[in-house]
Amino acid sequence: MDRIKDEVLKAERLTEADGHYFFGYYDTPAWSGNDRYHLCHRVAFCDRLPRAEDRAELGCIDVQNNRFTVIGETTAWNFQQGSMLQWHPAYPENTVIYNARNGSAYEGVVLNLTTGKSHSLEKPVANVDPTGRYGVSINFPRMYDFRPGYGYAGEADPFASVHHPSDDGIYLIDLLSGTSRLTISLQQIWAFTKAYFQGEDRKILINHITFNADGSRLVALVRCFPEEGKLWKTAVVTMNIDGTDLFLLADYGYASHYHWRDREHLAIHAGELATHPEGEQLYVWKDKTREVMTIDKSFFLKDGHCSYSPDRRFMLYDSYPDADSYRNLYMYNFQTRKGMKLASYYSLPELDGDNRCDLHPRWNREGSLISFDSTHEGQRHVYQMDLRGLRL
């Protein structure tokens, strides 16, 4: 069986066959500041969700010789976003950030790979400010109850019975001191968005949250827990990093993967007919307005993990499995308004649901290489593709 189809550029496997390797999400910096090292996780299994005692080795790959070096381990991880392992934006040559468990609680860790010294953050990180000053944290046990593939096993949500607690929500973390503070509560977010439900009370959480391109504002996907006969829905809100100046970009409906283009605009696959007459499409939204435009309806046909190239000239995109269990990898040129399929990779059909292996394609710093995770060789592995020969 041919497990690679439509290959325009050949991909190189960066990882060995001594375990299952993956990085995780598509919008987190996997490449070091000089593009020499690529971070990843190594685990012993891939056919089930991780349990509280399951460990993941953290390491970096020297892409000059594909040598994997272990830099730590954690029991706070999942297959979709790993341990939030990433390079520190202020020190991208030698310092990483990841989540770990301290006793029964989760925390963030900042580790200097040169000195071996580390310090703890009071809360686990959900996203990091691109200037390197702050991180944000959300309730990972609540996330586990909602979508286990994005939370961590091993800690119970103390607010599980509260639909929108006033003492839980979004935390701002000082990455230098490690201290954190609650900037906006789920109760405040509920009060801001509850009109949609017309008096019905729903349990909510923050599913995804990301700083904009200059670290001045945040976007958050607020989702309600599913109930019998009722699916979960998504509201998209933005705010200053201190929780002020809330804006409702989209009321509860459908909204999925997104990526900031700059400090004001983000690409997002979303669409409710009431506010977006084009339906479910890849849009560009302008923060604090209702300005919206589609990118290219003829090319972006379904939801995918979208990310702008460092120079914003291109977009990486992927797909969920088609009928033949192939995931597609795409690239789009904004200047020529043309896109192409780079390759299609077989995806093990038994890895479904929250332990699936999405491609999650990621740019290097220069924009000359991409990396992605895949199971087309029968294990989870990390691959890189050199784009310098591409004509698009």
N, C-alpha and C positions, 0 to 999 in steps of 0.2 A: 504494500500500500504506500502510495506517495503521500508523505505527511507534510510536504511543503508544495504549494502551488502558486502560480503567477508571480514567481520570484523575480523582481527587477534587479535588486541588489542582494548579494549573498550576506547572510548574517553569520557572525562568529559566536560560538558558545564560549562564555567566559568562565564557566564553573565546571567542576569535576563531577565524576559519577559516584562520589562517596557520600552522597546525601541529597536532600532536596534543597535547592537554593531559590531564593526569591528576594526582591527588594521590597515591593509593595506598591504604594500609590503613585499616580502619574504626575502629581504637582508638588512633589517634595524633592529637594536637591539630593540626588544620588551620587553625583560626580564632585570630586574635590575641586577646589578653586583653580588648580592648574590642569584639571582633566586627567590626571594620572591615575587616580584611585576611584573605585566605584564601590559603594557600600552595599551590603546584602546580609540576609539571614540564612543560616543553615539549620535545617531540622531533620529529624529522623523519619518522619512520616508525612503524608499529604492527603490521606484518604478519610480523614475525620477532622472535626474541630478540635483545637487544642484544649486541654484540661488545665486546671490551675497549676499542676505540678510539672507540666511539660515545658522543657527549656528550649530556647532558641539560641544558638551561637550567633554572635554579631561579629561581622568581619568586613574587611575591605580587600578588594581585588586590585592588584597592580596590573593595569591593562597592558603594560609593556611585556609582561611574561605570564599573565593570568594566574599569578600566585595569590592564594587566599590566606590572609592572616587574621587569626581570631583576636578580637579586641575586647570582648566581653561576652556576657550572656544575660538573658532575661527570661522571666516567666510571665511578662506582661506583653503579649503579642497576639496577633491574629493573621490570617492569610491574606486579608485584603489590604491592610495598611501596616502590617508588621508591628514593630514596636515604636513607630514614628521615627525610626532611625534616620538621621539626616546630618548634613554638615552645618555647623554653626555659621550663620551668615556673616558674622563679624570676624570669624577666624576660619575660613573655609579650607585652609591648607592643612590644619592639624587638630581641629576640635570638632567633636560630634555631640549630638543630642539624641537621647532615646528615653523610653519609658521602662521602668522596672517595678518590682514589688518590694516594699519594705515591710516585712511582717505580713499583715493582712491588707495593707493599703498600697495603692499605686503612687508612684512619684516619678518625676523627671530626673534625668541625670545629664550633666554636662561633663564630658571627658576630654582631656587634652591628651592626644595620642603621643605627643613628644615627651611629655613629662610623666605621663601616667596618672596625673592628679585629676581628681574629679570632685564635683560638689553636687548636692542634691537640690532639686526644686520641690517646693511644697506640694505641687500638684503635677500630674502627668500632662504632657503637652499634647494639644490637638492640632496646633499650628504655630508657626514661628514667624515673627515680624521680619521682613526682608532686610531691615537695618540691623537686626541682631540685638535689639534692646529688650524686647518682650516676647513672651509666648502667651497663648491662651489655652485654657483648660475647660473641659466640660465633664459631665458625669458619665464616666466609662461604664460603671455597673448598670446604669439606666440604659445606656446604649446596648449592652449585652442582652438585656431583657427584650429590647426592641429588635435588634439585628445582631446576633452573636458574632457574625463575621467582622464586625467593626468595633466590638467591645472586647473586654478581657474577662476570662473566667476567674473565679476565686474570691470575689468581693461582692457582697449584697448591696443593693441600692438602699440607703437608709430612708429614702423618700419614695419608695416603691408604691405606697398606698396613697400618696399625695399627687393629685393631678398636675398641679403647677405650684410647687413650693416657693415660698418667699425667701428662703435661705439656701437656695441652690440655683445654679444657672451658669453664667459665663464668668470665668475667673481670669484676671490679668496677672501674668507671672513676670516678675523682674528676673531676667536671666542671670544677672550678675549676683544679686543677693539671694535669689531662690525664693523670696517671699511672694505671696499672692494675695489678691483681694477680690471679693465678689463685686463685679461692676454692674451687672444687671441680672435680675432674678427671672426665673421662669414665670413667676406670677406677674411681673411687669411686662414680660413679653406676651403672656396670655391676655392681659388687660388691653394691650395694644392691638391684638389680632383677633380677639374672640368674637367680634361682630359677625364674622363669616358664619358662625355656627348658630346664630339666632337664638341664643339662650341655652343651647345644649352645652353641657360641660364635657370637655375631652382632656385626656392625659397627654401632655406634650413633652418633647425633648428637643435638644439641639443634635442633629445628625452630623452635619458638616459645617465647619466654620473656617474662614480663611481671611488673612490680612490682604488688603489691596496692595498695589505695586510699590507704594511708598510707606506703607505701614501706618497710615493715618486713619483708616477705617476698616471695618470688618463686614463680611457678608456671612449670613448664617442661614442654613436650611432648617426651619422649624417644622417638625413633623408631629402629627398626632398618632398615638398608638391605635392599631386596628381594633375594632370591636366586632361583635357578631353581626355579620351582614354589612359591615362598613369597612372599606379599605382605608389605609392611612393616606393622608394628603399632606402637601408641602406648601408652606408659606416661605417667601424669601424676604428677609429683612436685612438692612444695612444699618450701621451705627458707627459713631466714633469709638475709639478703643476704650474710652472710659464709660461706655454704655449710653452716652447722650446722643441726641439728634437722631433718633430712630426714624427709619423710612421703610415703608412697605413697598418693595419692588413688585411683588406678586402675592396675591391672596392665596388661601389654601386651594391647591389644585395639583397640577403636575409640574414638577421641576426636578431636574436631575444634575448631570455633571456640568461643571463650569470651570472657567479659568479667567483670571484678570488680565486684560490687555494693557491697562495703565491704571492710574489712580482713580479714574472715573468710570471706565467701561469694562464690562465683563461679557465673555461669551458664555452662553448657557443653553442647554437643550431643555426646552420647556414649552408650555403652551396650553392655555385654556381659551376656548372660543370667546368668552366674555371679554377678555383683555387682549388676546392675540389672535386676530382674525385669520392668520395663516395656520393656526392649529399647532401641533407638535412639530417644532422645527429647531434648528440651531440658530439662536438669535444673538445679537449684541444689544445689551441693555446699558443705558447711562444711569449711573447712580443718582439718587435724589430727584429723578424725573420719571416720567412714563415714556420716554423716548425709546423706541425699539425698532430694530430692523433685522431682517433675515440675512444670513451670510451667503448661502448659495443653495437654494432648495433643490436644484437638480443634482447636486453632488452629495450633500449631507442628508441622507435619506432616513437614517435611524439614529438613535441615541448612541453616543460613544464617548470615550475619555478624550477630551479636547485640551490641547495645550499650544500656546503660541511659542514660536521660536524666540530665542533671546533678542533677535533684531525685529521681531514681530512681522516678518515677511511671509512666514509659513505657519501652517497649523498641522500638528500631528493628530491623528484620530484612529480609533480602532472600532471593532464591532463585537457584539456578542455572537455566539456560535450560530452559523447558518444551519440549514437542514442536514448538511453533511458533516456537521461538527467542526467546521473550520472557522477560525477567527481571522478577520481581515485587518491588515495594517495599511493605513492611508496617509498621504501627505497632500496638502493643498497650498497653492501659491496665490497669495492675495493680489500680487501685481498682475499676473496673467489671468487670474480667476479660473485656473485650471487645477484639477486634482488628479491623482493617480493612486492605484492600489500598488503598494510596495511588495506585498506578499500575503499569502493565506497560510495559516498554520493550524494543523490538526490539534484539536483540543480534546483531551480524554473525557468522554461523555460521562464517566462515572464520577468525575469531579464536578459536582453541580451544587447549586445553592451557595452557602456561605464559605465553603472550602474550595470553590472554583478557582481557576487560574486565569484571570483576565490578563491581556497583554500589558495594559498600563504603560504605554510607550512614554519615554522620558528623553529630554534633550540633554546633551552635555553643555558646558558653559559656553563654548565657542559656537555651538549650533552646527557642528560638522559631523557629529555622531549622535545616534540615539541608542537607547537600550530598552529592553522589554523582557518580561517574564513569559515563559511558555512551557507546555507539557508535550510538545510534538515528538520528543524523543523518549517519551515514557516516564520521565521524571520532571519535577520542577527545575528549571534552569534559567539562568540570566544570559541574555544574548546582546550583542551590540552589532550595529549596522553603520557602515561608513557611507555618508551621504555625499561625499565630495565628488563622486562621479555621476551624480544624478542630474539629469536635465529635465526641468519641469517648468 
